Amino acid sequence: MKMRKILALALALCLVCTFVASCAAKEEPKPSAGPGSAAPSGPDTWFKPSGPRTTEERPDAPAGDPISPAGIYFPGLDKPGAVPKKQYFIAYAEGEMGDNFTRTLFNDVNGTAQKYVERFGIRWEYTISGNNSTQQLQDIQSLIAMKPDLLIINPNEAEPLDIVVDWAYEAGIPIIMFDKEVVTQPGNKSLISVITYDMFEQGVQVGVALVDYFTEKYGAPKGDVVEIAGILGAVASIHRSQGMNLVFADYPDINVVASVDGEWDNAISYNVSQDILSAFPPGTIDAIVGNCDESSFAFMEAAGAVGRLEEFGAGFAGMDSPVLALEYILDGRYTATAENGPYHGMNVLEYAIQFLNGVKIPERVWIPNRFYRVTNDEQRKALEEVIQKCKAGEFEFVPASLGYFDKFPARPPAVEKIYPVPIAEDPARYANVPYYKVTPSTIRK
């Protein structure tokens, strides 16, 4: 992993030198803001949402009805239901493809884009780097060379991919990022907007669920946890780990005794799960937290293969909330899952078309999530209904349109108490919260 990051950074330096040398001199870009910092806005911001476009020479788009259904709420948009004015050229760089979540995510974004291609004649190009930051840097350089009107990116990692904001800035191409993000904050240079969930909050949700699980099981909040992280350099993975550790900081007898890199990849997570099971004998692990649910599933599979699944009971939690995780919760084999749905297509394309049409869009779009667990009969009944509807519709993940946000609120009192202010509003408040931190067990000798 470290070697990959070094190679990615080295390539980034090489590519940016070549790219910048080929561009005419422009205004010096502003320094990147730190993770979670407030984005500047004002007359000195180069990419103002109401600023000049690169679309004047594109053919007019044919008339047609909006792709987005009527009545859907899009934060920050007064008139949702974008219809392209021109046959825009939009490019998309996807960083992952290692699990069902990212395959569903890509298919949803690409499928939504194809509707705009068919109905309005927009041009759509995409690349998939397959969890390889070096490859994604090359992909993005190739897409920039095509001179799209807008570049949509789901970055593989934060720091290695941060340089692409400079590349696009020099080329005069605006960027919308979604799902994950880089170090530069929206409103700086070419990065006009980030559309995502609050990954820090997801970590807090899972941490709260495990505190309740341990308290119910052992009569006190105590237990030894193994964390299967995501891609170590990704902001999503870091924030999820931080959120969980923020909760555990108040409980000295809850210990993360191992943190391993699962890369949001089922095969890699299975391999590291085998290592964990070899290193920790029966009776020494109380819970597994997957930075995505598929990592927890991989551990369940590995534990089952060596006859150890039963010892963990319901001590599994994760993020993403595939329907299978909901079934495991209902069956008593899983504690909780924090939703991070893959259905980004409608959001991403709506904001993209609005921006290209000249509408000011928010620098950050927070997607609300559902915190799935069963703490009462009402939640049990609601979970049964959600699963039934998803099976009827053949959904692997729960569409937002199904609702139930009131039954599975993102911010129950315990989450609100521990995490009263979102990280993007006050990043300094959480700057020292550790991630991937391992401590010795305090409950076992």
C-alpha positions, 0 to 999 in steps of 0.5 A: 500500500505504501509503495502504491502511494509513493508511485502515485505521488511520483507520477503525479509530480511528473504528470503535473510538470508535463501538463503545466508546461504545456499550458499557457500561464494563468492566474496563480491558484489559491492554496488548497484548504485542509480537510473539512475546512470552509471554502472561500467564496467571493470575487477572487474565487476563480471558478464562480458558479455563475462565471463563464462557461466553455459551452457556447459553441455546443449545439442546442439540445433538443427539447424534452422532459427532465430526467429527474422525477417531479417532486424530488428535493435537491438541496440548494436548487430552487427549480429542480428538473434540469433540462440541458440547454446545450449538448454538453460534453461531460467526462467521468473518472471512477476510481473504484470497482472492487465490490457490489457497492461501487459496481452499483454506484458506477452503473447508476451514474452511467445509466443516468447519464445515458438517459441524458445522452439518448434524450438530449444528445449530450456527450459522455465519456468515462474511465474506471481505474479499478482502485488504482490511484496511479491509473486514475491520474493517467485516466484524468489527464486523458479526459482533461485532454479531451476538453470536456465542459465538466469533469465528474470524479469519484477519487480513489484516494485523497492526497494522490488525487488532489493534484487533479484539481490543479490540472483542471484549473489550468485547463479551465475545466470545472470539477464536481466530486461525489461519494469521496473527496480530495484534500482541496475543498469545494469552492477552491480552484476548479472544484465547484462542488462535492456531493457526498454523505457525512462519512464521519457521522457514519463512523459515529453511528456504528460506534454508538451501535457497538456501545449499545451492543456491548452494554446489552451483551456484557452488562457494561460497555466493554469489548475488543474490536477489529477494524477492517478499514477501507482504502487507507488514504481515502477521506471516507475511510479516515472519517469513518474510522475517526467517527468510531474512535470519537465514540470509543474515546469515552469508553476505556474498556472498548479497544480497537485491537487491530486495524487492517487495510481491506481496501473496500475489496471483498477478496482483499478483506477475505485475505486479511480476515484469514490473517486476523483469525490466525492472530486472534484465537477464539474468545479474544475478539468481540466485534468486527467493524467493516469500513464497508459492509462487504468487508464484514461479510468477507470476515463472516465468510472467512470465520465460517470457513474455519468453524468460528462464525458462531463465536462472534454472535451479532458482533458485526457492523459496517457502512453502506447498508446493502439489503443483505446487511439488513437481513442479517440485522433482522436475523440477529447476526449483525448489529447495525449498518450506517447507510451510504447508498450507491444511487448517486446518478440522479443527484450528480447529473442534476447538479451537473446539468444545472451548473452547465446551464448557468445555475449556482449550485451548492459547494457541498451537497449532504445526502441524508442517510438512514442508521439501520438497527433494531432497538424496538418492535417498530424498527423491527417491523419497518426493517421487515417492510424495507427488506420486502420492498427491496426484494420485490424491486430487486434492489441490492441497496435501499433506494432513498425513495422508499423513505423510512428516514423517520424510523431509522434516524441518522441522529438519535440522541446518542449520536447527537450528543457525541457529534453535535457539530458536523466536521465540515462546519468545524473541522478543528473540533475533530482535528485530533481524533485518531484513526486506524488507532490500535490499543491493547485490550483492557479486558483480557490478560 
